[in-house]
Amino acid sequence: MSSVKVECIVPVNCKIGESPVWEEKENSLLFVDITGQKVHRWNSLTKEVQSISVDAPVSTVSLRKSGGYIITKGTQFAALDWKKKSITTITDVEKDKPNNRFNDGKVDPAGRLIAGTMSQEIRPAVVERHQGSLYTLFPNHSVVKHFDQVDISNGLDWSLDHRTFFYIDSLSYRVDAFDYDLQTGKLCNRRSMYKLEKEDSIPDGMCIDTEGKLWVACYAGGRVIRIDPETGKRIQTVKLPVDNTTSCSFGGYDYSELYVTSATAGLEESLTRQPQAGGVFKITGLGVKGIPPYSYAG
């Protein structure tokens, strides 16, 4: 077994770091700081971080086939042109809920963007319950709402055969699975796939590896865990030197590095104990690889 190594590669102190996405052609990792209202891009060759400020909480960034990126800000889907540093709204899904914002999201294998909402946090992981919904933004910019009554819409990914959609509503403390129809983007038959242990704390962002196993970042748990969806069992735990690990995704030139974002939110008194909180971490030596992110087709 190779030895697992955890290092802080981007010491940015994000309030709520999220949505790490590897962009191969730029040798870069994109990620956001939700309440810091910034999209960051870290170049793995030069180690330089470029940032774009957004005028609202920005919760996800995704690659886009036609160039640039797509982001979720406030309750809007929007296009981001990095060169021009301009942001164009595509659509607003919850104009009637000014206290809501998008949270996690990801592009599916057919190029649609799936993302969910939540109410703005009173303090970390404390929200008005059942205010969120899960949406799909299609390449033609139409939007479908799948379901509501969500607390904190979070990690999501698809099985390797694209027939199962995995999803986390954080305050349910579990990972759910749905049947997924890649042709239509419809999902159905929700079931619980994994229930978190007490010490794992709160399930947050999630990604899949090439062996079909899921990696879940555990907020307030200071770890990522690897889960086997076939058995519903946890098979590995990797601890990090910060409590508030928020999301994870594979990157690097062969997708063998797991990048993990984190948050300083809620750590005010223990920040001295966790000087790397809010940074982005790289985990190597896992012996597994991830799959490249999909690009939004619209």
Phi, psi and chi 1 to 4 in degrees:
 res  aa     phi    psi   chi1   chi2   chi3   chi4
   1 MET       -  132.2  -82.8  -66.4  -75.6      -
   2 SER   -74.1  155.0   54.7      -      -      -
   3 SER   -88.7  137.0   61.3      -      -      -
   4 VAL   -78.3  131.8  174.7      -      -      -
   5 LYS  -123.3  134.0 -176.9  175.3  159.0 -158.7
   6 VAL  -117.8  123.3  178.0      -      -      -
   7 GLU  -135.8  146.2   53.7 -176.7  -38.8      -
   8 CYS   -84.0  115.1 -178.0      -      -      -
   9 ILE  -101.0  -25.6   48.4  153.6      -      -
  10 VAL  -127.5   97.6 -163.1      -      -      -
  11 PRO   -82.2   74.6   26.6  -25.5      -      -
  12 VAL   -99.3  -12.8  -84.9      -      -      -
  13 ASN    53.1   51.1  -60.3  111.6      -      -
  14 CYS   -62.7  140.8  -71.7      -      -      -
  15 LYS   -62.2  -53.6  -71.0  178.7 -174.5  167.9
  16 ILE  -136.9   90.7  -53.3  177.5      -      -
  17 GLY   -70.4  143.5      -      -      -      -
  18 GLU  -160.3  172.1  -97.0  -77.5    1.2      -
  19 SER    55.2   53.8 -174.4      -      -      -
  20 PRO   -71.0  128.1   25.8  -30.3      -      -
  21 VAL  -136.6  125.4  176.8      -      -      -
  22 TRP   -83.2  130.6 -176.4 -102.9      -      -
  23 GLU  -113.7  103.2 -173.8  175.0   17.9      -
  24 GLU   -56.8  -48.2 -135.6  169.2  -75.4      -
  25 LYS   -68.6  -16.5   67.7  175.5  176.2   43.0
  26 GLU  -104.6    0.9  -61.3  -77.8  -19.1      -
  27 ASN    48.1   40.2  -67.5  -62.5      -      -
  28 SER  -129.5  155.7  -67.7      -      -      -
  29 LEU  -110.6  123.0 -175.6   78.3      -      -
  30 LEU   -93.2  146.9  -66.6  147.5      -      -
  31 PHE  -161.1  168.0   59.6  100.4      -      -
  32 VAL  -122.3  161.5  -59.2      -      -      -
  33 ASP  -117.0  104.9 -178.7   -9.7      -      -
  34 ILE   -57.5  -62.3  -58.4 -177.5      -      -
  35 THR   -81.6  -17.8   47.5      -      -      -
  36 GLY   -75.1   -9.2      -      -      -      -
  37 GLN    55.5   49.1  -56.1 -170.2   -4.7      -
  38 LYS  -138.6  145.8  -77.5 -173.1  170.4   69.7
  39 VAL  -105.6  128.1 -178.0      -      -      -
  40 HIS  -112.7  149.4  -63.2  -67.6      -      -
  41 ARG  -134.0  116.5 -171.4  167.2   74.6 -178.1
  42 TRP  -102.7  120.8  171.9   75.5      -      -
  43 ASN   -85.9  120.4 -175.0  -51.6      -      -
  44 SER   -72.3  -17.9   65.7      -      -      -
  45 LEU   -87.4  -46.3  -54.4  178.7      -      -
  46 THR   -93.2  -13.2   63.9      -      -      -
  47 LYS    64.2   15.1  -46.8  -63.2 -175.8 -140.4
  48 GLU   -85.3  142.8  179.7 -163.8    9.7      -
  49 VAL  -110.6  123.5 -179.9      -      -      -
  50 GLN  -105.2  149.8  -62.5  176.5  -45.9      -
  51 SER  -139.4  147.4  -51.9      -      -      -
  52 ILE  -125.6  129.3  -73.6 -179.8      -      -
  53 SER   -84.7  142.5  -71.7      -      -      -
  54 VAL  -120.9  148.3 -179.5      -      -      -
  55 ASP   -89.2   26.7   59.1   -2.8      -      -
  56 ALA  -163.1  166.3      -      -      -      -
  57 PRO   -57.8  129.1  -22.6   32.7      -      -
  58 VAL  -116.6  119.4   53.9      -      -      -
  59 SER  -108.4  -22.4   63.0      -      -      -
  60 THR  -142.6  154.3   66.3      -      -      -
  61 VAL  -134.1  136.7   56.5      -      -      -
  62 SER  -134.7  155.5  -59.0      -      -      -
  63 LEU   -72.4  157.3  -49.7  179.6      -      -
  64 ARG  -134.5  129.1 -165.1  176.1 -179.6 -171.0
  65 LYS   -56.4  -38.8  -80.4 -158.1  177.1   93.8
  66 SER   -81.4    4.6   58.3      -      -      -
  67 GLY   105.7  155.3      -      -      -      -
  68 GLY    71.5 -158.1      -      -      -      -
  69 TYR  -135.1  168.2  -52.6  107.9      -      -
  70 ILE  -120.6  138.2 -170.1  133.4      -      -
  71 ILE  -128.7  162.0   59.7  172.5      -      -
  72 THR  -112.8  124.6   48.8      -      -      -
  73 LYS  -134.3  134.4   59.8  160.8 -142.9  161.1
  74 GLY    55.1 -127.3      -      -      -      -
  75 THR  -108.0   27.2   53.9      -      -      -
  76 GLN  -113.4  147.3  -60.5  176.7   -2.0      -
  77 PHE   -89.6  135.7  -70.5  108.8      -      -
  78 ALA  -145.3  155.0      -      -      -      -
  79 ALA   -97.1  139.3      -      -      -      -
  80 LEU  -118.5  120.6  167.3   60.8      -      -
  81 ASP   -99.2  107.4 -177.3  -39.2      -      -
  82 TRP   -65.6  -42.5 -163.2  -86.7      -      -
  83 LYS   -63.1  -44.8  -71.5 -170.4 -176.9   75.5
  84 LYS   -85.0   -8.1  -67.7 -177.6 -177.4  160.1
  85 LYS    54.0   38.2  -66.4 -168.3  167.8   19.0
  86 SER  -115.6  148.4   65.5      -      -      -
  87 ILE  -124.8  128.7  -66.6  164.0      -      -
  88 THR  -120.9  125.5  -42.9      -      -      -
  89 THR   -69.8  134.6  -61.2      -      -      -
  90 ILE   -94.4  -51.7  -67.1  169.1      -      -
  91 THR  -163.3  153.8 -175.0      -      -      -
  92 ASP  -111.3  121.8 -167.6  -29.1      -      -
  93 VAL   -88.4  -23.4  -62.0      -      -      -
  94 GLU  -137.4   59.6  -66.0  179.3   -7.0      -
  95 LYS   -56.7  -28.7  -73.3 -165.3 -176.9   76.8
  96 ASP   -81.8   -1.5   57.4  -34.1      -      -
  97 LYS  -125.8   75.8  -68.9 -162.9  163.6 -178.9
  98 PRO   -63.1  -17.5   20.8  -31.4      -      -
  99 ASN   -91.2    1.4 -163.0   39.1      -      -
 100 ASN   -96.6  161.5  -89.4   18.9      -      -
 101 ARG  -149.3  157.3   66.1  161.8  173.6   83.8
 102 PHE   -64.7  156.9  -92.8  114.0      -      -
 103 ASN  -124.5 -122.3 -159.6   40.3      -      -
 104 ASP   -74.1  157.0 -147.6  -16.8      -      -
 105 GLY  -164.0  164.0      -      -      -      -
 106 LYS  -161.4  152.7 -164.4  168.8  -82.0 -179.2
 107 VAL   -86.3  135.4  176.9      -      -      -
 108 ASP   -85.1  170.7   83.4   -7.2      -      -
 109 PRO   -62.8  -14.4  -25.3   35.2      -      -
 110 ALA   -97.1    3.6      -      -      -      -
 111 GLY    89.4   15.7      -      -      -      -
 112 ARG   -95.0  151.9  -48.1  174.1 -172.1   99.4
 113 LEU  -103.3  120.9  176.5   56.8      -      -
 114 ILE  -104.1  128.4  -38.7  -78.8      -      -
 115 ALA  -152.0  151.3      -      -      -      -
 116 GLY  -124.0  163.7      -      -      -      -
 117 THR  -113.4  174.2   55.6      -      -      -
 118 MET  -160.6  167.0   58.4 -176.3  -80.8      -
 119 SER   -81.7  154.6   73.7      -      -      -
 120 GLN   -60.7  140.1  -53.7 -101.0   17.1      -
 121 GLU   -70.8  137.2  -69.2  171.8  -62.1      -
 122 ILE   -73.2  -47.2  -60.2  154.5      -      -
 123 ARG  -148.0  171.0   40.5 -178.0 -161.7  -75.4
 124 PRO   -49.7  127.4  -31.2   37.6      -      -
 125 ALA    65.8   12.4      -      -      -      -
 126 VAL  -114.3  114.4  179.4      -      -      -
 127 VAL  -136.4  163.8  -66.2      -      -      -
 128 GLU   -70.4  126.8 -166.9 -176.1  -25.1      -
 129 ARG   -73.3  153.9  -56.9  -74.2  -58.0 -106.5
 130 HIS    61.9   27.1  -49.0  -48.3      -      -
 131 GLN   -94.4  -12.8  -64.9  -57.8  -55.6      -
 132 GLY   -94.5  167.2      -      -      -      -
 133 SER  -142.6  165.5  -60.6      -      -      -
 134 LEU  -114.1  132.5 -173.8   72.5      -      -
 135 TYR  -126.4  156.9  -61.1   90.9      -      -
 136 THR  -120.3  129.6  -68.6      -      -      -
 137 LEU   -98.3  115.4  175.8   69.0      -      -
 138 PHE   -81.7  161.6  -74.3   78.4      -      -
 139 PRO   -57.7  -25.2  -29.8   37.2      -      -
 140 ASN   -86.8   10.0   66.9    0.2      -      -
 141 HIS    75.0    6.2  -65.7  176.3      -      -
 142 SER   -76.9  157.1   66.1      -      -      -
 143 VAL  -125.6  136.2  173.1      -      -      -
 144 VAL  -117.6  137.0  163.9      -      -      -
 145 LYS   -99.1  125.4  175.8  166.2  144.0 -178.6
 146 HIS   -84.0  -49.7  -62.9  -72.3      -      -
 147 PHE  -161.6  164.1   49.6   81.5      -      -
 148 ASP  -120.7 -155.9   53.0   18.0      -      -
 149 GLN    64.6   26.3  -62.4  -65.7  -52.7      -
 150 VAL   -88.8  141.1  174.0      -      -      -
 151 ASP   -83.7  -69.5  -71.3  -36.4      -      -
 152 ILE  -130.2   98.3  -59.3  178.4      -      -
 153 SER   -66.6  125.7 -168.6      -      -      -
 154 ASN  -137.7 -138.7 -123.3  -38.3      -      -
 155 GLY   -50.6  147.3      -      -      -      -
 156 LEU  -155.0  148.6   57.5  170.1      -      -
 157 ASP  -169.6  175.3 -144.6  -29.2      -      -
 158 TRP  -119.4  147.9  -70.1  -95.8      -      -
 159 SER   -63.8  163.6   60.0      -      -      -
 160 LEU   -63.9  -28.2  -59.7 -179.2      -      -
 161 ASP   -89.9    4.8   66.5    4.8      -      -
 162 HIS    65.8   10.5  -52.6  153.2      -      -
 163 ARG   -93.2  -11.6  -72.4 -178.3 -176.9  167.9
 164 THR  -124.2  135.6  -53.7      -      -      -
 165 PHE  -109.1  124.9  171.1   64.2      -      -
 166 PHE  -101.2  141.1  -61.1  107.6      -      -
 167 TYR  -151.0  143.0  174.2   71.2      -      -
 168 ILE  -120.2  123.5  -67.8  168.7      -      -
 169 ASP  -104.6  106.3  179.3   -7.9      -      -
 170 SER   -50.1  -43.5  -72.6      -      -      -
 171 LEU   -78.4   -0.4  -61.3 -171.9      -      -
 172 SER   -84.7  -11.7   70.8      -      -      -
 173 TYR    55.5   37.8  -64.4   92.8      -      -
 174 ARG  -152.2  168.9   54.6  172.1 -151.5  -99.5
 175 VAL  -108.5  126.0 -179.4      -      -      -
 176 ASP  -103.8  158.3  -73.8   -9.8      -      -
 177 ALA  -124.6  146.9      -      -      -      -
 178 PHE  -129.6  154.9  -65.8   78.8      -      -
 179 ASP   -74.2  137.1  -64.5  -17.7      -      -
 180 TYR  -123.6  131.2 -163.9   73.5      -      -
 181 ASP  -103.4  104.9 -176.1  -24.0      -      -
 182 LEU   -66.1  -28.3 -166.8   61.4      -      -
 183 GLN   -63.8  -43.4  -62.6  -49.4  117.5      -
 184 THR  -107.0  -19.5   61.4      -      -      -
 185 GLY    81.2    9.5      -      -      -      -
 186 LYS   -81.9  149.9  -74.5 -163.4  170.6   76.9
 187 LEU  -132.1  148.8   41.7   95.0      -      -
 188 CYS  -157.2  177.3   64.9      -      -      -
 189 ASN    59.0   58.8 -174.0   23.2      -      -
 190 ARG   -69.6  136.1 -174.7  174.7 -168.1  164.6
 191 ARG  -148.4  157.5   58.2 -133.3  179.9 -115.2
 192 SER   -82.6  131.0  174.6      -      -      -
 193 MET  -106.6  -34.1 -164.9  -87.5  -68.2      -
 194 TYR  -153.4  132.4  176.2   77.6      -      -
 195 LYS  -105.4  128.3 -173.7   86.4  174.7  132.4
 196 LEU   -71.0  146.7  -89.6   81.4      -      -
 197 GLU   -76.2  157.9  -54.0  -72.3  -22.8      -
 198 LYS   -52.2  -46.3 -100.7  -98.7  178.2  -65.6
 199 GLU   -71.4  -15.7   71.3  -91.5   16.7      -
 200 ASP   -71.4  -27.1  -65.5  -23.9      -      -
 201 SER    69.8 -128.4 -147.2      -      -      -
 202 ILE  -103.1  121.6  -56.4  168.4      -      -
 203 PRO   -69.4  135.3   27.4  -32.4      -      -
 204 ASP  -124.2 -115.1 -159.1  -33.2      -      -
 205 GLY   -75.7  162.8      -      -      -      -
 206 MET  -152.8  150.1  172.5  167.3   62.7      -
 207 CYS  -149.6  168.0   67.5      -      -      -
 208 ILE  -114.1  151.5 -161.7  161.8      -      -
 209 ASP  -107.5  176.7   63.3   31.3      -      -
 210 THR   -72.4   -6.7   55.5      -      -      -
 211 GLU   -95.6    4.2  -66.5  172.3   12.6      -
 212 GLY    80.2   12.1      -      -      -      -
 213 LYS   -93.8  151.2  -49.8  -68.0 -168.6  -85.6
 214 LEU  -100.5  141.6  -65.9  168.1      -      -
 215 TRP  -112.5  127.2  -67.6   82.9      -      -
 216 VAL  -122.1  126.0  178.6      -      -      -
 217 ALA   -81.2  132.1      -      -      -      -
 218 CYS  -107.2  107.8  -59.8      -      -      -
 219 TYR   -67.8  133.5 -172.5   87.3      -      -
 220 ALA    69.4    4.1      -      -      -      -
 221 GLY  -108.1  -14.4      -      -      -      -
 222 GLY    59.0   40.8      -      -      -      -
 223 ARG  -160.6  162.9   67.1 -167.8   60.5 -168.1
 224 VAL  -116.9  142.3  -71.4      -      -      -
 225 ILE  -119.7  149.0   56.8  174.4      -      -
 226 ARG  -108.2  129.9 -170.4 -177.4 -170.0 -144.2
 227 ILE  -121.9  141.2  -63.3  162.7      -      -
 228 ASP   -96.5  110.6 -175.2  -17.0      -      -
 229 PRO   -64.5  -24.6  -13.6   25.8      -      -
 230 GLU   -66.5  -43.8  -61.9  -63.1  -49.7      -
 231 THR  -100.7  -14.9   61.8      -      -      -
 232 GLY    68.5   26.8      -      -      -      -
 233 LYS  -113.8  147.1  -63.4  -91.0 -171.4  -65.9
 234 ARG   -79.6  131.0  175.9  176.8   61.4  173.6
 235 ILE  -116.2  -11.3   45.0 -179.0      -      -
 236 GLN  -158.4  148.8 -168.9  175.5   -5.4      -
 237 THR  -131.7  130.0  -59.6      -      -      -
 238 VAL  -119.6  119.6 -179.3      -      -      -
 239 LYS   -89.2  147.8  -62.9 -157.9  170.2  155.8
 240 LEU  -119.2  160.4  -74.3   92.2      -      -
 241 PRO   -81.1   14.8   27.8  -32.2      -      -
 242 VAL  -133.2  149.0  -67.5      -      -      -
 243 ASP   -74.4  -44.0  -71.4  -14.7      -      -
 244 ASN   -95.1   70.8  -68.0  -16.6      -      -
 245 THR   -77.3  132.0   37.2      -      -      -
 246 THR  -113.0  -36.6   52.9      -      -      -
 247 SER  -159.9  166.1 -169.0      -      -      -
 248 CYS  -150.7  149.1   53.8      -      -      -
 249 SER  -158.5  154.9   69.3      -      -      -
 250 PHE   -86.6  147.3  -74.3   91.5      -      -
 251 GLY  -159.8 -159.6      -      -      -      -
 252 GLY    86.6  167.8      -      -      -      -
 253 TYR   -65.0  -24.7   80.6   99.8      -      -
 254 ASP  -117.0   15.9   61.4   -9.1      -      -
 255 TYR    58.0   34.4  -69.5   90.8      -      -
 256 SER  -102.8    1.4   66.7      -      -      -
 257 GLU  -105.2  132.6  -59.2  164.0  -11.8      -
 258 LEU   -99.6  119.0 -174.2   66.2      -      -
 259 TYR   -96.2  134.0  -70.5   93.6      -      -
 260 VAL  -127.9  126.0 -177.7      -      -      -
 261 THR   -91.8  162.7   48.7      -      -      -
 262 SER  -148.1  176.1   68.1      -      -      -
 263 ALA  -135.9  147.2      -      -      -      -
 264 THR   -93.7  -15.9   59.2      -      -      -
 265 ALA   -53.0  130.0      -      -      -      -
 266 GLY    83.8    2.4      -      -      -      -
 267 LEU  -106.6    8.2  -74.9  179.2      -      -
 268 GLU   -37.6  -47.3  -73.2   66.8   28.9      -
 269 GLU   -79.2  -24.1   51.7  -65.0  -28.1      -
 270 SER  -108.2   15.8   51.0      -      -      -
 271 LEU   -62.2  -34.2  -96.8  177.5      -      -
 272 THR   -63.7  -31.5   46.4      -      -      -
 273 ARG   -77.0  -20.4 -164.3  168.4   47.6   75.4
 274 GLN  -129.7   70.2  -61.9 -179.7   35.7      -
 275 PRO   -62.5  -19.8   19.9  -30.7      -      -
 276 GLN   -92.6    2.6  -64.4  173.5  -39.2      -
 277 ALA   -56.0  139.7      -      -      -      -
 278 GLY    87.8   -7.2      -      -      -      -
 279 GLY   -83.1  174.1      -      -      -      -
 280 VAL  -107.6  133.9 -179.7      -      -      -
 281 PHE  -111.5  150.4  -64.5   81.0      -      -
 282 LYS  -118.3  125.9  179.6  171.2   81.4  173.1
 283 ILE  -108.1  122.4  -55.2  176.9      -      -
 284 THR  -119.6  165.9   48.1      -      -      -
 285 GLY    81.8   15.6      -      -      -      -
 286 LEU   -74.2  -23.2  -68.9  170.1      -      -
 287 GLY    77.1   11.3      -      -      -      -
 288 VAL  -131.3  164.0  -64.2      -      -      -
 289 LYS  -124.3  160.6  -67.1  179.8  179.0 -179.0
 290 GLY  -106.7 -177.6      -      -      -      -
 291 ILE  -109.1  147.1   50.5  175.2      -      -
 292 PRO   -59.6  148.4  -21.4   31.8      -      -
 293 PRO   -69.0  150.0   24.5  -32.0      -      -
 294 TYR   -82.9  156.5  -60.5  105.3      -      -
 295 SER  -107.5  141.3  -62.4      -      -      -
 296 TYR   -63.9  132.4  175.5   66.2      -      -
 297 ALA   -89.6   -1.9      -      -      -      -
 298 GLY  -103.0      -      -      -      -      -
